Amino acid sequence: MSARSFSDVFDEDSGGSAWVVTFADMMTLILVFFILLYTLADFEDDAYRDLVDSVEVLDGDGNRISVIDFATRKGRDPEPLQMVEDMLGMNPSSAPIENLRPAIVGEMESMIENTEIADSVALSFNGDQINLQIDGRFLFDSGRAELKDRARFIFANLAALFREHADYRIAIRGHTDDRDISTAQFPSNWELSAVRATTVLRYFIGQGIDPERMTATGYADYLPLVNNDSNENRARNRRVEFVLEKENDA
């Protein structure tokens, strides 16, 4: 019996089963697809690079160079294709997801750059939490809790940002160095740091910031940035810190 195609057989079939041909084609394509998946899953990067590196092309000067060198010279990255699992999103990426930059951070940076204490301010953020540290020497005299005029100028600019971004809660933290203080007003650094933080909070209330958005805490010398082993380091530890965090949508 001579060989006949599937279509010849099913054309003669009075049962109308020609759909089997389409089904067989589909199953063949699926088989080829899974063979391709298996091949890519066993992909060897080093073997790929060796094979590609053995291919030579002519550069613009007529010299024979490897295709990888040629691609690199043209500003391309001749790395092999991603594994099929990566292309299909089956493997979680090990690269960290970069935090989105809150709008208020850029506005704070612009404000800081336009002040004379830019070198004495530290700004960082992690997600929606923002940390702003200001050197206490620009805010208070030694052993005192009254704001300097310079501090009022800085805080007036901050207050404008806080009013604009009303969805942030504000934790105000006062810090000192490790040198003891013992006065009638401040028996220890705990009282000094707490009163300084409260003084800052009261200033912002006077600037129209909702008191329910703010807290004030004194940490004395218990959270130093650096060791208190020099005048310079002690100056860094004497600071006021603002921790801004977006309120949860409830």
PyMOL commands that set and color helices and strands:
alter all, ss='L'
color gray80, all
select helices_A, chain A and resi 6-12+19-41+45-53+67-73+84-87+103-113+118-120+136-138+149-164+189-206+211-213+231-237
alter helices_A, ss='H'
color red, helices_A
select strands_A, chain A and resi 56-58+64-66+121-126+129-135+168-175+214-218+239-246
alter strands_A, ss='S'
color yellow, strands_A
deselect
rebuild
show_as cartoon
